[in-house]
Amino acid sequence: MSEQKWIDEAVKEFRKGCKGLQNELSKAANGTLLDVSDEQIMKNLEPLLKKVQQKAIQKALEKAQTDPDYRRCNKCKKK
């Protein structure tokens, strides 16, 4: 998956999570807005942020592994 494609997918999922949050809040009683929003964030948005973090780290590692200096010691520049 290209760098841009996984970012676009994450944004699409985040938008969906935000819409779900808004829908749940529109049905919630005024006294439960914070509880409902916390539940929605924990259920939908936090896992998405973890996936985004993992994907970004994975992409950074994949990019670093193609660098010619990847297997060289940073101090002595020897293989």
C-alpha positions as CSV (number, residue, x, y, z in Angstrom):
1,M,0.0,0.0,0.0
2,S,1.5,3.3,-1.0
3,E,2.2,6.0,1.6
4,Q,-0.6,8.2,0.4
5,K,-3.1,5.4,0.2
6,W,-2.8,4.3,3.8
7,I,-3.1,8.0,4.9
8,D,-6.2,8.5,2.8
9,E,-7.7,5.3,4.3
10,A,-6.9,6.5,7.9
11,V,-8.5,9.9,7.2
12,K,-11.6,8.1,5.8
13,E,-11.9,5.9,8.9
14,F,-11.3,8.9,11.2
15,R,-14.1,10.8,9.4
16,K,-16.4,7.8,9.9
17,G,-15.5,7.7,13.6
18,C,-16.2,11.4,13.9
19,K,-19.6,11.0,12.2
20,G,-20.4,8.1,14.6
21,L,-19.5,10.3,17.6
22,Q,-21.7,13.1,16.4
23,N,-24.6,10.7,15.8
24,E,-24.3,9.1,19.2
25,L,-24.1,12.6,20.9
26,S,-27.2,13.7,19.1
27,K,-29.1,10.8,20.7
28,A,-27.6,11.2,24.2
29,A,-29.1,13.1,27.1
30,N,-27.4,16.3,28.1
31,G,-26.2,14.7,31.3
32,T,-24.4,11.9,29.5
33,L,-22.7,13.7,26.7
34,L,-19.2,13.4,28.3
35,D,-19.7,9.7,29.1
36,V,-21.0,8.9,25.6
37,S,-18.2,10.8,23.9
38,D,-15.6,9.1,26.0
39,E,-17.1,5.7,25.2
40,Q,-17.1,6.5,21.5
41,I,-13.6,7.8,21.5
42,M,-12.3,4.8,23.4
43,K,-14.3,2.4,21.1
44,N,-13.6,3.9,17.7
45,L,-11.0,6.6,17.6
46,E,-8.3,5.4,20.0
47,P,-7.8,2.0,18.2
48,L,-7.6,3.9,14.9
49,L,-4.9,6.2,16.2
50,K,-2.9,3.1,17.3
51,K,-3.3,1.6,13.8
52,V,-2.1,4.9,12.3
53,Q,0.9,5.0,14.7
54,Q,1.8,1.4,13.8
55,K,1.5,2.0,10.1
56,A,3.6,5.2,10.2
57,I,6.3,3.3,12.2
58,Q,6.2,0.4,9.7
59,K,6.5,2.7,6.7
60,A,9.4,4.6,8.4
61,L,11.2,1.3,9.0
62,E,10.6,0.0,5.5
63,K,12.0,3.3,4.1
64,A,15.0,3.1,6.4
65,Q,15.8,-0.5,5.3
66,T,16.1,0.6,1.7
67,D,18.7,3.2,2.7
68,P,22.2,2.2,1.7
69,D,23.5,3.1,5.1
70,Y,20.9,0.9,6.9
71,R,23.4,-1.8,7.8
72,R,26.2,0.5,8.7
73,C,27.3,1.4,12.2
74,N,26.4,5.1,12.7
75,K,29.6,5.7,14.7
76,C,32.2,4.1,12.5
77,K,30.2,3.8,9.2
78,K,31.4,0.1,8.8
79,K,29.2,-2.7,7.8
